[in-house]
Amino acid sequence: MSEPRDPSDTPDDPTGAPDAFDEIVDNETHRDPDLAVIEAGSRTLRAQAGPPQGDPVPSRPEDPELDEALREVETELSTRWGETKLEPSVTRIAALMDVLGEPQRAYPTIHITGTNGKTSTARMIEALLGAFELRTGRYTSPHVQTITERISLDGAPISAERFIETYRDIAPYVELVDAREEYRLSFFEVLTGMAYAAFADAPVDAAVIEVGMGGTWDATNVIDASVAVVTPIDLDHTDRLGETPAEIAAEKSGIIKPGATVILAQQPVDAAQVLLKKAVEADATVAREGMEFGVVSREVAVGGQLLTLRGLGGEYEDVFLPLHGAYQAHNAAVALAAVEAFFGIGAQHARTLDVDTVRQAFARVASPGRLEIVRSSPTVVLDAAHNPHGARATAEGISEAFGFSRLVGVVATSADKDAKGVLEAFEPILAEVVVTTNSNPRSTDVDALAALAVEVFGEDRVVVEPRLPDAIEAAITLAEEEAEYGGAGVLVTGSIFTVGDARLLLKRG
């Protein structure tokens, strides 16, 4: 196992990346040219508002006073229970909705649960709805870099000003509920209340809502969505949701409401049985991937993939998706079926959506931190895979979309995740792995992660760098030194926090 570099090689400034690393980044970081062309060529279909151009992830406010005001809100939110401390109940969020006048009932919703693929699917649904001239709200979590990412209007995160204003508007009502309940509203519950209030205030024509965790007692589950989406279920959060796919599915099935349409991605058999039983009990209509809809064909294309999708109303050919990996094609099929169901296609109407509009919507989809290229020479790819199921999908996507002669991994995980399972999923595609930490307090101890990595990779293929900037620099150096014909790559993964930190270091924002 390689040892950490001599501390004397690192600059005295403990807050920044090494000088050599900064120089590499400054000189060579840029968007993959093919992706840039695709993004630049994507057309905005809405007359007044559409998805943001350029980086879809906002940076901190440049105005010092505004940034300070946002930090004050973040500090106040941080005094509440974090997203990993839960009391299984929707009592508090329901009480908040009551005193706010039930804002979540002011617009129709599409509710998304599952283990992996929720955020990417939500972004695709949002793009499709927006392409059909609906004003959209999207609520997803966690954020990659900035808290304002969680609440989006018309495809763009709300501004820092609007985020602060929304928080201040509902703060008196939050305090009122805090005083009445046994426990104060949590961080996630307050953010959920903010999202529902912001969408009602906009107002939106439709909202796309991603659960935080589970379904039945998730804070988002105070809506009666006409469409419930369940992305692939696998083992994650087993200490809270259950130890088998069936147990986890039982918790996630709580978003299925009477009379809804349920869009099911491909599922483990035991999970599918639970979800179908719940749908029958709720008298819900079910559409299953591989049966009522799915991916007919797909081929790798420059900057993404070309798809033929079968929707609830028919086939959609020549759909370009500027995202990599088979799993993103399946997410696209799920998103398309969800939007068809939202518009009544398959139940009330036997027709397809306008194919050209569908193509244009998918062509402008972005999913930050999901097989995202942030640098070339060598290529650096970011992916937020944080459990074995997601890591296997990412590994398959990397193998299919990138012809790396040598790939070096940079991995930092969260302590409550199956880090060994993640490492095992990546082992076949990584020549070496650099283990490190991210900025989150729950980041796995680097020595503990290194021990797991040695079990999986062997000592000769493991490098330890406690600081992420050093880890990225080490991986880039390894890739550059030993790659054949320049076909080297670096994959930064293990957690959305790792991806967020790497994005900031690589100056994408």
N, C-alpha and C positions, 0 to 999 in steps of 0.2 A: 504493500500500500504506500503510495507516494505521500510524503510528508508535506505540511504547509511550508510555503516559502519563508525564507529568512525575513523576520520583521524589518530588518534594516533595508530591505528592498522596497518597502512601502513608505510613501510620503508621510510626513508627520501629521498632516491634516486628517483626523479620523472621520470627518463628516463627508468626505468626497471620495470618488474613485481614484485609483492611482493615476498619475500624470500620463503614463504610457497608454492606459486604457482610455482616458479622455481624448488623447490625441488620435487614437484609432477611431473612436466614435466620431469625433469632429470631422475627420478627413473622409470617412468612408460610409457613414450611415446614410441610407436613402431608401425610398420605396423601391421594391422590385419593379422594373420598368414595365413589365407586362401588366401587373396589377394597376400601376399608375394609369396606363392607357385605358384599361377597362373602366376604372373609376372616373377618369376624365370624360369618357365617352358615354357614361350613363346619363340618361335624360331625366330631369325632374318633371314629374307628371302633374304635380299640383300647381295651381296658378299662383298661390300666395305663400304656401309653405310646403316644404318637402324635406327629405333627409339631408343631413348636413354633408357638405362637401369636405374632402380631406379627412383628417383623422376624426373618427366618430367619438373619440374619448376626450372630454374636455380637460384642460389643465387648470391649475389654480388661478383664481382671478389675478390680473395684473395690478389692479388698483389696491394698494396696501390697506386702505380703510375697508374696502369690500372684503378682502381676504381675511382681515381681522374679524369682521362681523360673521363671516362664515365659520371661522374657527371657534368663535364663541358659541354658535349653535352646535357645532360638532362636540364641543366640550360639554355642553349641557346634555346632549344626547348620550354622551359616554358615561354619565353618572347613573344611567339606567342599566338594567340587566342587559348583558350582551346577547348576541344571537345564539350563543351556545348554552345559555342558561334559560331553561324553559319551564313553564308551569302549564301543563296541557289543558288549556281552556280558552274559549273565545269570549268569555264573560266580559273582560276588560275592554277588548276592542269593540264588542257589541255595544257596551255602554258609551264608548266614545262616539260611535256612529250615531247613537240615539241623540246625544246632546248636540251633535253637529247637524242634525236634521236628515240623517240617512243619505249622505251624498253618494254613496256607492250604488244607489238605486236610480240615479239620474241618467244612466246610460247602459246599453247592453254590454256584456262582457264575454270574453273567452278566457277560461281559466286553465292554467297549465301546471301539471305535476309530473312526476317521474324522477328518475335518478340522474340521468345524463341527457344533455341536449335541450334542456328547457330554455335557456337564454337564446341560443341560436334559433330555435323554433319560434320563440316569441318575436325575435327581430324579423324573421321571414313573414310571419303573420302580419306584423305591423306594416311591412313594406307592401304587402298585397292589399291590405285594407286602404292604405294611403293612395296606392295607384288607382283604386276605384273611387277616389275623391271623398273618402271619409276622413274626418279629423280624428286622429288616434291619440290615445294615451297608452303608455307602456310602463309597467312596474316590474323590475327585475332585480335580482340580488345574487351574490354580493357585487360590489362595484370593483372595477379593475384599478382605477386610479383615484377618482374623485367621487364623493358621496352623491353629487348631483346627477351622476349617471343613472341612478336607480329610478328616477322619475323622468319620463320623456314625453314630450308633446310633439306631434307631427314628425316623429322620427329623430328628434334632437333632444338631448338632455336639457332640462329646464335651466335657465340661467341661475347664477349664484344669487342674484337679486330676488328672483322669484322663489327660490328655495327658502331663503331667509324670510321673505314676506309670508310664505305659506306656513312656515313654522311659527312665526309670531302670531299669525291669525288664529291658529288652533291651540296655542299654548294655554290660554285661560281655560279652555274646555278640558285639556289634558290634566291641568291641575285640579279641576273639579272632579274628574274621574279618579285621579290619584287619591284624593281625600276620601272618597266613598269606598274604594275597594281595599281588600286585604293587602294586595301587592300593587305597587306602582306599575303603570304601563311600561313595557319594555322598550328598548331601542327600536326593535323591529315593529312593534305595535304602533309606536308614534310615527315612524316613517310610513307605515301602511295607511294610517289615518291621513297623513299629509298627501299621499298619492291620491287617495280617493277624493279628498277635498279639492286638490288641484285640478283633477279631471272634471269635476262638477263645475268648478269655477271657469274653466277654459271657454265654453264647455266642449267636451269631445263627443263624437258620434259613436265611438266604440273604444273599449279599453281592453288591453291584453295584459293579463295578470299572471305572474309566475309565483307559485307558492314559495315560501321560505324554506320550509321543511315539512314533509309529510303531506297532510291534507285536511283531515277531520278537524284537528284543533289548531291548524295554522292560522295566523292572524288574518291572512287574506280571505279566509273562508267565511266571510259575512256577505258574500255575494251569491246570487242565484244565476250562475252563468248559463246561457243558452247552449254553449258549446264547452264541453270538458275534454281536455287533451291530456293523454297519458303517454309520455315519452318512455323509452325503455327503462324498465325497473331492474335494478341489481342491488347488491349488498352495499349499503352505505348508511351511516348513522344507525348502526345496528343496536347500539345501546339505548336508542330512543324509539326506533320505528319497528324493530323486530329482527330476528336472526335468520329469517328465510325470505325469499322473494314473495311468498304467499302472505306472510305476516306484514311485510312492508306494503304490499298491494292493498291489504285491508285498510291500512291507515290512509294511504293515498286515495283510495276510492271514495273518501268522504267528500270530495269535490263534485261528485256526480249527483246532480239534483233532479227531482221529478220532471219528466218530460224533456230533459236535455238530449242533445246529440253527443255521443261519446266517441272520440277519435282515438283509437288504440294503435300505437306503434307496435311493432313486433315485440312480444313478451315471452318470458319463460312460461312454460305450460301452467305451473301452479299459480303464478301471478295472474295469468289470463283467466283462469277459472274463477278466481276471486273477483276480478273486475267485471266479468260477464254476469256473475251472480248478482252483484250490486246493481248493475244496469237493469237487470230484470226486475229487481225489487223496486227500483225507482221508475219503472216504466219508461226507460230511456232508450233511444235508438242508438244502435252501435254500428260503427264502421271500423273494420279491422284491416290493418296493413297486410297486404298479401292476399286479401280476399276482395274487399270492396274498393280498395285503392292500393297504390304502391308504385315502385320504381320499375318501369318496363325495361329500360336500358340506360346505360351510362357509359361514357368514355372520357378518359382524361383529356383535357384540352389545355391550351396555354393559359395559365392563370386561374385554372379551376376545372370544371367538368361540364360536359354537354349531356343533358338528360332528356329522356322521354318519360313523362309521368302519367300514370293513369289516375284520374280523379274520380269523384263520385258521379260526375256527369259525362265523362269521356276522356280521351287522351289529349295530352299536350306535348307536342313534339318540339325539338330544337330549343330547349330551355337551357340557357347558359347560366351556370351558378358559379360565381367567382370565389368559391370556397373549396378546399381540398378535403378528400376523404369520403369513403362510401357512406359513413354515418351522416354526413351533411346532406347527401342525396336522399337518404331516408327521412331526415328532418324536413327536407323540402316537400316530400310527398305528404308527410303529416300536416305541415303548415297549409299546403294547398287544400287538402281535404277539410281542414278546420274552417278555412275561409269559404269554401263551397257550402259547407253545412251552415255557416253563419248567414249566407245569402239564400238558404233554402234549397240549394241544388242537391239532387239525390232524393229529397223527400217531397218537395213541392214542385220542382222544376226538373225536367229531364233534358238538360243542356249543359254545355261547358261555360265557364267564364270566358270573356274575350281573351283569346290566346295571346295576341300581341301585348295586351296590358299585363298579362301574367309574365310573359317573357321579360318585359321591361322592368317589372317589379323585382324579379329574382336577380336580374343583372346588376342591380344596385345594392344588393344586400352586403352588409359587412358584419363580421362577428369578431371583434377585437379579442385577442388572446386565444383564438382557436386556430391552430396551424397558421399563425400569422407571421409573415415574413417581415422583419424589421431592419435587415441589413444584408448586404452581399459581400462576397470576397473576404472571408467565407460567409456563406448564407447562415443567418441566425433566425431560427424559428421559435416562436413562443407558443406554448399550449398549456391551458389551464387544467389538464387532466389531473385529478386528485384521488381517484380510486382505481382499482384494477380494471374494471369494465371500461372506464374512460381511457385508461392508458393503453389497453389493447386496441381500442378503436384508433387512437392517435398513432400507435406504432404501425398499424395497417395503412393508415393514411400517408404517413411518411414514406413507407416502402413503395407505395403506389405512385405518389406524386413527385417524389424527389429522387434523382439518381445519384445519391451521395456515394462516393467511394469510401468515405470515412465519416462517421457521425459521432460527435462527442456530446454527452449529456451533461446538463447542469440541473441538479435536482435538489429542491428543498420542499419538504412536506409539512403538513400540520400534525401535531402530536396525536390527535384523535383519529387519524386516518391509517389505513392499512399500507404503511410505507413499503413493507417487504413485497406485498402484492403488486404495488406500482413498479418497483424496481424489477421484479420478475417479468412483468409485461414488457418493459423496455430493454431488457438484457439482450434479446436476439438482434436488435438493430443498433446498439451502441458499442463502439469499439472501446470506449472508456467512459467513466462517469465521474464527474466532479460533484461531490456532495457538499452542501452548504446550508445556510439558514436564510430566512427572509425577515422582514421587519415586524411580522405579526408576533405578539407575545406567545402564541400557541405553536410557533415553529418548532419542529422536532429538533432536539439537541443534536448538534453536528456529530458528536462522537457516537451517539446511539445510532444515528442514521448511517454513519460510516461502518459500524459493526454489521448492520444489516446488509449494506452494499457489498462488503467483503464476502459474506455468506453467499450472495447471489452472483457476483462478478469474479471473485477471487482478488487477492491483494494487488496483483500486478495491474489491474484495470481500474483501481479506485484511487482518486485524488481527493484530498481533504482541504477545503478552503473555507474557514468559518464565515468570511464576509462575502456576500453575493458579488460585489464589484470585482473582487479578486478571483472568484470562481469563474465569472464570465471571461475575464481576461485570460485565465489559465486554459479554459476550454478553447478559446480562439487561438491561442498559441499552439496548443496541441493539434488542433485541426489544420492550421497553416503549416506546421513543421512536417507533418507526416502524411499529408494528403497526396493522392496521386492525381496529376493533371488538374489540380485545382478544384477537384470535385468534393470539397470538404464541407461539412456543416456542423452547426451547433444547435442543439435542442434544449431550450430552457423550459422546465416544466415542474410538476409536482403539486402546485397550488395556485389558485388565482392570485394570492398575495405575492408569490414568487414572480408571476407574470407581470403584475402591476409594478413591482419594484424594478424589474428588468426594463420595462417600458420607459420608466422615468430615467434610468441610467443610460439607456440608448437614445434618449432625447427624442422620443416619438411625439411627445405632447407639444 
